[in-house]
Amino acid sequence: MAINIPQVLEQLCYRYPSLLVDVVVEHEPGRRIVALKNVTVSEEYFQGHFPGMPLMPGVLMIETLSQVAGLLLLRHHAAPPAARAYLRGVNRAKFRRQVVPGDQLRLEVSLARARLPLARVNAIAYLEDQVVAEAELLMGVVPRAADIHPTAIVHEGARIGAGTLVGPHTIVGEHVRIGRNCRIGASSVIDGWTTIGDGNEIFPLASIGLIPQDLKFRGEPTRLVIGNNNTFREFVTIHRGTQGGGGSTEIGHRNVFLAYAHVAHDCKIRNDTIFANGATLGGHVLVEDFATIGAFSGVHQFCRVGRHAFIGGFSVVTKDALPFGKTVGNRARIYGLNPIGLVRRGFSPDLIVKLKRAYRYLLQSKLNTTHALARIETDPTLQCAEVQYLVDFIRTSKRGVTLRRAVRRVEEMATDE
């Protein structure tokens, strides 16, 4: 019998983790586990079994110990995600006394040898201090196969990884490659030469990998490449690349796209970004790590959004958005450093002070951009990788950067010295 332990076992103290196990009371990951089983007369296997003298069958004892072993193995560091555990064999099984309704079994399983996908465990069942049953169990651990809803339309040429769930009425095209342990919501469409990594979640009615909204596109086999552990909420649209733009749209890892967000052709999105509802990228946009794009904001084609940049809601960005800063408005202006966001990302107070001083040269001094950058690079108190990245970002800009600061009180310009 296969044991498929659900994700609820993130904490093994959870009660009733499997059919014949009531509670886990001890757990040493990768080594040992102890569970309890309360034997009650209402259980199905007692019905009609030994009339007048109900006994727990020996095969059910082995099955109970196997389920406890499965709990141990599926939490092993080498076990594949969303795996199944199988009982492959039983050696030296001994049943030493009868188990009847009202007994509470203490089930101890320890790992003897593990070279996954195979493992040997020693399993013992106790009633108080007496050994009831013992055996050496041979277990197998294998990835769970993809689960595709009967109403989904999946082309026979598509490849879907183990543990991936494909919801009802979903359409998956011929050249699609989906990794392991993904969740594809109902009525989503994934098409084109699209590669999706592991652990991604695509919510219902998303559109991934369809042709770009570019009148020059003529059906060439361009690509969309998505990394691991991204979230695409309802009605998100991600288009693949164009031949003239390099041929691929690329999305990294751990990004979050809220409902109705749109990524156009040939965009490059790095890691850990957040796109709020309705956030929209034109073609060829680069969004770097940890950037946040607010609700219903638009970024013009060929623009860049720097690392840790924050773009406020309803903004229109037509130039490169500075890293570490707050860019807001139509047309967008820079509102200085984003210290609250940097604190939340774990930046040290010393580093935030350095970035504030660099921003002061750029936005509050009377120096032009060239002289301000030169002063930043020669200031010995500002020498760090983050400040140098800010300088390089401005110097390599092709569309220009949003250095026009919003009007503020004069006294604010002298603070945080």
Residue pairs with C-beta under 8 A, 6 or more apart in sequence:
1 63
1 66
1 86
1 87
2 84
2 85
2 86
3 18
3 66
3 67
3 70
3 71
3 74
3 84
3 85
3 86
4 84
4 144
5 17
5 18
5 70
5 71
5 74
5 85
8 14
8 17
9 17
9 71
9 74
9 75
12 24
12 27
12 33
12 71
12 75
13 23
13 24
13 25
13 27
14 24
15 22
15 23
16 22
16 23
17 23
17 24
17 71
18 67
18 70
18 71
19 67
20 37
20 60
20 63
20 64
20 67
21 35
21 36
21 37
21 64
21 67
21 68
21 71
21 107
22 35
22 36
22 37
22 38
23 35
23 36
24 33
24 34
24 35
24 71
25 34
25 35
25 36
26 32
26 33
26 34
27 33
27 34
27 72
27 75
29 75
29 76
29 77
30 72
30 75
30 76
30 77
30 111
30 114
31 110
31 111
32 72
32 108
32 109
32 110
32 111
33 68
33 69
33 71
33 72
33 108
33 109
34 106
34 107
34 108
34 109
35 68
35 71
35 106
35 107
35 109
36 104
36 105
36 106
36 107
37 64
37 104
37 105
37 107
38 104
38 105
39 56
39 99
39 100
39 101
39 102
39 103
39 104
39 105
40 101
40 102
41 54
41 101
41 102
45 56
45 57
45 60
46 54
46 56
46 101
49 55
49 57
54 100
54 101
55 98
55 99
55 100
56 98
56 99
56 100
56 103
58 93
58 95
58 133
61 95
61 99
61 125
61 132
61 133
62 87
62 90
62 93
62 133
62 135
62 137
63 87
64 105
64 107
64 125
65 107
65 109
65 123
65 125
65 133
65 135
65 137
66 85
66 87
66 123
66 137
66 139
68 107
68 109
68 123
69 85
69 87
69 109
69 121
69 123
69 137
69 139
70 85
70 139
72 109
72 111
72 121
73 79
73 85
73 111
73 114
73 116
73 119
73 121
73 139
73 141
74 83
74 85
74 141
76 111
76 114
76 116
76 119
76 141
78 114
78 116
79 116
79 141
80 141
80 142
80 143
80 162
80 163
80 180
81 143
81 163
81 180
81 181
81 198
81 199
82 143
82 144
82 162
82 163
82 180
82 181
83 141
83 142
83 143
83 144
83 163
84 141
84 142
84 143
84 144
85 139
85 140
85 141
86 139
86 140
86 141
86 142
87 137
87 138
87 139
87 140
88 118
88 138
88 139
88 140
89 137
89 138
90 135
90 136
90 137
90 138
91 135
91 136
91 137
91 138
92 134
92 135
92 136
93 133
93 134
93 135
94 133
94 134
94 135
95 132
95 133
96 130
96 131
96 132
96 133
96 134
97 127
97 130
97 132
99 105
99 125
99 127
99 132
99 133
103 127
104 127
105 125
105 126
105 127
105 132
106 125
106 126
106 127
107 123
107 124
107 125
107 126
108 123
108 124
108 125
108 126
109 121
109 122
109 123
109 124
109 137
110 121
110 122
111 119
111 120
111 121
112 119
112 120
112 121
112 122
112 136
113 119
113 120
114 120
116 141
117 140
117 141
117 142
118 138
118 139
118 140
118 141
119 138
119 139
119 140
119 141
120 136
120 137
120 138
120 139
121 136
121 137
121 139
122 134
122 136
123 134
123 135
123 136
123 137
124 131
124 133
124 134
125 131
125 132
125 133
125 134
126 132
143 162
143 163
143 180
144 162
144 163
145 162
145 163
146 160
146 161
146 162
146 163
146 164
146 165
146 166
147 164
147 165
147 166
148 154
148 160
148 166
149 166
149 167
149 168
149 169
149 170
150 168
151 168
151 169
152 166
152 167
152 168
152 169
152 170
152 171
152 172
153 169
153 170
153 171
153 172
154 160
154 166
154 170
154 171
154 172
155 172
155 173
155 174
155 176
156 174
157 174
157 175
158 172
158 173
158 174
158 175
158 176
158 177
158 178
159 176
159 177
159 178
160 166
160 172
160 178
161 178
161 179
161 180
161 181
161 182
161 198
162 180
162 181
163 180
163 181
163 182
164 178
164 179
164 180
164 181
164 182
164 183
164 184
165 182
165 183
165 184
166 172
166 184
167 183
167 184
167 185
167 186
167 187
167 188
167 204
168 186
168 187
169 186
169 187
170 184
170 185
170 186
170 187
170 188
170 189
170 190
171 188
171 189
171 190
171 191
172 178
172 184
172 190
172 191
173 190
173 191
173 192
173 194
173 209
175 192
175 193
175 194
175 221
176 190
176 191
176 192
176 194
176 195
176 196
176 209
177 194
177 195
177 196
178 184
178 190
178 196
178 200
179 196
179 197
179 198
179 199
179 200
179 228
180 198
180 199
181 198
181 199
182 196
182 198
182 199
182 200
182 201
182 202
183 200
183 201
183 202
184 190
184 202
185 201
185 202
185 203
185 204
185 205
185 206
185 234
186 204
186 205
187 204
187 205
188 202
188 203
188 204
188 205
188 206
188 207
188 208
189 206
189 207
189 208
189 210
190 196
190 202
190 208
190 209
191 208
191 209
191 210
192 209
192 210
192 211
192 222
192 223
192 224
192 240
193 209
193 221
193 222
193 223
193 224
193 240
194 208
194 209
194 223
194 224
194 225
194 226
194 240
195 223
195 224
195 225
195 226
196 208
196 226
197 226
197 227
197 228
197 229
197 230
197 253
198 228
198 229
199 228
199 229
200 226
200 228
200 229
200 230
200 231
200 232
201 230
201 231
201 232
202 208
202 232
202 236
203 231
203 232
203 233
203 234
203 236
204 234
205 234
205 235
206 232
206 233
206 234
206 235
206 236
206 237
206 238
207 235
207 236
207 237
207 238
208 224
208 226
208 232
208 236
208 237
208 238
209 224
209 238
209 239
209 240
210 237
210 239
210 240
211 217
211 219
211 239
211 240
212 222
212 239
212 240
212 241
212 242
212 264
212 265
212 266
212 283
213 239
213 264
213 265
214 242
214 265
214 283
216 242
216 244
217 242
217 243
217 265
220 242
220 243
220 247
222 240
222 241
222 242
222 243
222 247
222 248
222 265
223 240
223 241
223 247
223 248
223 249
224 238
224 239
224 240
224 241
224 248
224 249
224 250
224 251
225 248
225 249
225 250
225 251
226 238
226 251
227 251
227 252
227 253
227 271
228 253
228 254
229 253
229 254
230 251
230 253
230 254
230 255
230 256
230 257
231 255
231 256
231 257
232 238
232 257
233 256
233 257
233 258
233 259
233 261
234 259
234 260
235 259
235 260
236 257
236 258
236 259
236 260
236 261
236 262
237 261
237 262
237 263
238 249
238 251
238 257
238 262
238 263
239 249
239 263
239 264
239 265
240 248
240 249
240 265
241 247
241 248
241 249
241 265
241 266
242 265
242 266
242 283
245 265
245 266
245 283
245 284
246 266
247 266
248 266
249 263
249 264
249 265
249 266
249 267
249 268
250 267
250 268
250 269
251 263
251 269
252 269
252 270
252 271
252 289
253 271
253 272
254 271
254 272
255 269
255 271
255 272
255 273
255 274
255 275
256 273
256 274
256 275
257 263
257 275
257 279
258 274
258 275
258 276
258 277
258 279
258 295
259 277
259 278
260 277
260 278
261 275
261 276
261 277
261 278
261 279
261 280
262 278
262 279
262 280
262 281
263 269
263 275
263 281
264 280
264 281
264 282
264 283
264 284
264 285
264 301
265 283
265 284
266 283
266 284
267 281
267 283
267 284
267 285
267 286
267 287
268 285
268 286
268 287
269 287
270 287
270 288
270 289
270 291
271 289
271 290
272 289
272 290
273 287
273 289
273 290
273 291
273 292
273 293
274 291
274 292
274 293
275 293
276 292
276 293
276 294
276 295
276 296
276 297
276 313
277 295
277 296
278 295
278 296
278 297
279 293
279 294
279 295
279 296
279 297
279 298
280 296
280 297
280 298
280 299
281 287
281 293
281 298
281 299
282 298
282 299
282 300
282 301
282 302
282 303
283 301
283 302
284 301
284 302
285 299
285 300
285 301
285 302
285 303
285 304
285 305
286 303
286 304
286 305
287 293
287 299
287 304
287 305
288 304
288 305
288 306
288 307
288 309
288 323
289 307
289 308
290 307
290 308
290 345
291 305
291 306
291 307
291 308
291 309
291 310
291 311
291 321
292 309
292 310
292 311
292 341
293 299
293 305
293 311
294 310
294 311
294 312
294 313
294 314
294 315
294 328
295 313
295 314
296 313
296 314
297 311
297 312
297 313
297 314
297 315
297 316
297 317
298 315
298 316
298 317
299 305
299 311
299 317
299 321
300 316
300 317
300 318
300 319
300 399
302 398
302 399
303 317
303 318
303 319
303 320
303 321
303 399
304 320
304 321
304 393
304 397
304 399
305 311
305 317
305 320
305 321
306 320
306 321
306 322
306 323
306 324
306 325
306 390
306 393
307 323
307 324
307 389
308 323
308 324
308 338
308 341
308 342
308 345
309 321
309 322
309 323
309 324
309 325
309 327
309 338
310 325
310 326
310 327
310 338
310 341
311 317
311 321
311 327
311 328
311 332
312 326
312 327
312 328
312 329
314 330
315 327
315 328
315 329
315 330
315 332
316 329
316 330
316 331
316 332
317 327
317 332
317 402
318 331
318 332
318 399
319 332
319 397
319 399
319 400
319 401
319 402
320 393
320 397
320 399
320 400
320 401
320 402
321 327
321 332
321 401
321 402
322 334
322 390
322 393
322 394
322 401
322 402
322 403
323 389
323 390
323 393
324 337
324 338
324 342
324 355
324 359
324 386
324 390
325 334
325 335
325 336
325 337
325 338
325 359
326 334
326 335
326 336
326 337
326 338
327 333
327 334
327 335
327 402
328 335
328 406
329 406
332 402
333 402
333 404
333 405
333 406
334 363
334 402
334 403
334 404
334 405
334 406
335 405
335 406
336 359
336 363
336 405
337 352
337 355
337 356
337 359
339 352
339 356
342 351
342 352
342 355
343 352
347 355
351 384
351 386
353 416
354 381
354 382
354 384
354 386
354 387
355 386
355 387
355 390
356 416
357 379
357 381
357 382
358 376
358 382
358 387
358 390
358 391
360 413
361 367
361 372
361 373
361 375
361 376
361 379
362 369
362 372
362 373
362 376
362 394
362 403
363 403
363 405
364 405
364 413
365 372
365 375
367 375
369 394
369 403
373 391
373 394
373 395
376 382
376 387
376 390
376 391
377 388
377 391
393 401
394 401
394 403
